[in-house]
């Protein structure tokens, strides 16, 4: 199985880019988010993915505890699984951007990973192509 979809998120392997593709569809409660990231970890492991693009445009705000989880758990985990390049498409809502910034504030200290933020999916994919 190379995709996972529910009312909150679409996760798949983009075969053209050989990358994990994650698109959040709306606000996601923490418990649903934790289920989704387990799927992400599984896809990264099984497909030995080194690249990822995550579309956060529809996230109005992160649920309680999610910024800390992303910063303290998610980034170190995907790094340990071999992830090297992550392209984020930023939330449209200002509060969503603030939540994202809090979650991503320490990404520059994770060795071996390049993290960039984009306004649209095309720019994110273009950045990932040569990697």
N, C-alpha and C positions, 0 to 999 in steps of 0.2 A: 504494500500500500504506500503510495507516494503522495498522498494528500490527506488532509484532515480539515473538515469544515463543520462549523456549528453556527449558531446565531451571532456569535461574538467575533469569530476569527476564521480566516482561511489560511492554511499552512500547506505548502507544497514544495516539491523540488522543481526548480526551474532548470530543465534539462539543457536549454541553450546556454545558459550562464554557468551551469553546474553549481547552483547556489540555492540556499534555502530562501524561500519567498514567504513572508508573513504579512498578511493584511488584516488589520483590526477593523471591524465593521461598525463598532459603536463602543460605548462604555463597557468595560468588562470587569465583573466582580473578581476579587482576589482569588477565590477558590477556582473559578473558571480559568483565570489567568494561569494559575499553577498547573492545571491540567494541560493547558495549551503549551506551556514551556516544556513539559515532559515529552510532548510530541516533538517539539523542536529538537530536544536533546537526542531523541531516538533517530530522527531523520539525519541529523549531523553525524551521529555514530555510524549508522548503517550505510550512508552514502559517502562517508569520509569528506564532508563538505568543508571548504575553507573560506567560502564567501556567503554573505547573507544580506538580503535587503528587507527592511521592515517598514511597512507603510503605517504610520501612526496618525495620518490626517484626520481620521474620524474619532479619535480619542479626545473627548472633551476635557477629561481630567483622569489622572491615575487614581485607583481606589486606595484606601488607607493601607499602608504597609508596602505597596507595590514599588515606589521609588527606592526604598531601602532594599527590598528583595533584588531588584534589578541590579543595583549598585554592588551589593554585598554577595549575592549568590549567582545571578544569571551571568554577568560578565565573566567572573572567574571560571564558571562551569564551561561556558562555550569556548573560552580560551583553552582550558585543559583538554577539551575535545578536539582541538586543532583549528578552531576558527581564527582566520587571519585578517579578514576584511569585512566590516559591517557598514552598510549604508542605511541610514535612517531617513525617511521622509517625515518631516516634522508635523506635529499636529497643527490644524488650522486655528484652533482656539488658543488664545493667549494663556489661559490657565493650564491647558494641556501642555503648552510649550514650557511653562514654568515647572510643571511636574516632571516632564522629560528631562529638563536641564538638571534638576535635583538628582534624578536617577543616573544621569550620565556624567556627573561632575568629576569622577575619578578615573574615567576611562583611559586617560593619557598615561596612567601608571601601569596599565596592564601590558606587560611585555609581549611583543610579537603580534599585537593587534593594531590595525589601523581602523579608526572609526570616523566617519564623516556624516554630516547632516545636510539634507537637500530639501528643496521646496517641492520637487516633483519626482515621480517615479522614473521618468526617462533619464534625468540627470543622474539619479542613483545607479541605474543600470549601466549607463555609459561609464561611470567611474569604475564599476566592477569589471567591465568587459576585459580590459587588458591584464587583470590581476590573476 
